[in-house]
């Protein structure tokens, strides 16, 4: 079993088929577990290419971040052949608190992950907008956090990311550039499908503006800092 957890499809392809790639060194019948977030069409292509060599490919993007990874409590959104699942089972059991088996071919897991990323990106952008707007209104944003997390406007991303804003701590747990990539993939998928995603498109622009402001490698809650700098609003840890 080889488990690949990298950022992009291109990195995954290099690991598989680049110089000294694992596609050549894996034993016949071994399984490659691909956990990068990528376009489903790319996952299908990589799976077809690897399976032609007599190895198996499990499309298995993950959710949960570094903390849950360290605890072996990831959510894994997987699809692939029954043989790929059977071969990968020891690794999946070690890594996952929740394993979703989403189909018998690569691409389904990737598609599920992109729906998650659409929501995650929109929720981070909305949470950042809300907390900075609250600061602009002169509200105690720690009290705002307390109230919202007990109210209908809460989201998992608001609850998880806005403490970074409250503490002025933008050390990257998940970087801005991750959502530039993922929301960009969603735009490409939507354009191909001729399906409108205007809310996701707006969120992508917020992440692009944040990256363009020099915060691309900082925590994705830095979208709040971008709002603050554009509007002259003070947030904790930021210069007045």
N, C-alpha and C positions, 0 to 999 in steps of 0.2 A: 504494500500500500504506500503510495506517495500522496501526501496531502499538501496542496499548494494554496497558500493564503497570501496573495499579492494584491496590488491595487487595480491593475488594468488587464484587459484581454491581451494586449500586446506583450506584457510581461509574462502572462501565462503561456502564450505561444512560444516565447523565447525559452522558457523553462522546458517546454515539451520538445520543440523542434529546432531550437538554436544549436550552436556549437556545443557538443557534449550534452545534448538534451536528454532528458530522462526517457523519451520515447525509444531511444536506442539502448539504454541500459536496463530498463525494466524487463523483468522476466516475462515471457509469454504468459498471458492469463492474469497478469497483475492488474491492479486498478489504480487509476489516477483520479484523485478527488480534487476537483477544481472549485475553489471557494471565492474567486474574484467576482466582483459584480460586473456584469458585462451584458451586451446586447444578446438576446436569445439566439439570433441568427449566427452570431460568432460562436456561441457555445455549441450549436448544432454542427457547425463546420469543423471545429476542433475535435468534437467527439467522432465524427465520421472519419477524419484523418487518422486519429489514433486507433480507432477500432479496426481500421483496415490493416493495421500492423499486428493484430492479434492480442492487443491489450484492451482494457475496459476503461471507460470514461464515466465518471459520476459528476453530474452538474449539481453542485452543492453549495450555493452561496449561503453566507452566514449572517446572523444578526445577534447583537448583544455586546459588542465592544470588547476592549481589552480585559476589563474586570471579569466579565462572564467567561471569556476564553480561559483566563487563568484558573477559574474555578471549575472548568469543564461543564459549563452550564449554558452553552450557546443554543440558539435556535437555528436549526439547519433546514433549509428549504431545498430538498433534493429531488432530482429525477434522473432516471437512467434505467438500464436493463436490470432484470432481476439478478443476473449474475454480478453486475457491478455493485448492486446493493449488498448482496451476500458477501462479496469479497471485501467490501469496505466496512462491514458491520462492526468489527472490533474498534476501529478508529472512530466511527460515528458514535458508538456507545460511550466512548471515553470523552468525547468533546461536547456532546449535546445533552441539554436538559429536555429539549423538545426536538424531535425529528419528524418532519413532515415528508411523506413519500408522495410525490406530486405527479407522477407519471412514469411511463416506461421508456421515455426518450429524453435525451438532453435538450435543453431549451425551456422546458416547463419551469424548472427551478429558477432559472435566470429571469423568466417573465414574472414569476411571483415576486422575486426580489425587487424588480424594477417598480412594481406597484407599491411595495413598501417604501422604496426610496422616493417615489413621487410624494407620498404622504409625509415622510420624514422631512424632506426638504421644505415643503410648504409649511409644515408645522414649526420648523426652526425659524424660518423667515417671519412667520406670523407672530411667534413668541417674541422675537427680537424687536419687531415693530411695536408690539404692545408694551413691552417693558420700557422701551425708550420713550414712547409717547407718554407713558405714565410719569416718567422722570420729568419730561417737559411740562407736565401739568403740575409739577411741584409735589407729587405724591411720594410718600415713603415707599420705595420700591420693595423693601423687605416685607412691609405690610401688604403691598400688592401681591407679592409672591404667596404669602400666607392665605390671602383671601381667594386668589384665583385657583390655587391648588385644592381648595375646598369647594369650588364652584363649578358650574357647567362649562365655563370657558377653558377649563384645564385641558392639557394634553400631556402625553408621556414626555414629549420633547420639551414642553414648557417646564415641567417638573424636573427633568433631568438636566437641561442646559442652562436655565436661567440662574441657578446658583453660581455658575461661572461668572455671570455678569455681576451678581451681587457682590462677589468676592474680588472682582477685577482680575480674575485669573484666566488667562487665555492660552495657557499651555495646552497643546493640541491633544485631545483625546480622539477626536475625529476632525480632520482639517477642513477648512473652507473648500480647498481644491477638490476634495472628494465629491462634494455636491455640485461643483462646477462640472465635473465629469459625469456624474450620475444623472443630473437633470438634463445635461446635454444629450445623453443617450436617450432619455425619455422623449426629448424633442425630435430626435432622429426617428425613433420608433413611431411616434405620433404622425410625423410628416409622411412616412411610408404608408401608414394605415389610413391617412387622410382623416385623422381624428383630432379634434381641437382640444388642446390642454392649456388654456390661457392662464389659469392660476399657477400651474407649474412653470409656465414661461415667465411669469412675473417673478416668481421665486428665483429662477435661474438668473435673472438680471440682478437681483439683490446680491447673490453670491458672486457674480462676475464683478460687480462694483466693489465688493469687499476685497476680492483678490486683486483687482486693479489698484486698490489703495495700499497694497503692500502687505496684506494680511492673509494671503492665500495659504500659508503653512500654519497659521494659527488656528485655534479652536473654532469650530463652526459657529459658536455663539458670538463670534466677532462681527457677525451681521449687525448686532446691536451697536457695536462701536462705529460701524459705518453710518448707521442712522444718526448716531449721536454727533459724529463729526460733521455730517452734512447739515445738520440742523442747529449746531451750536449748543447741544444739550450735554450736560455733565453726567457721566456715569462713574461709579466707584473705580478707583485706580487709574483714571484718565486725567491728564493735565487739564486744569481749568483755563 
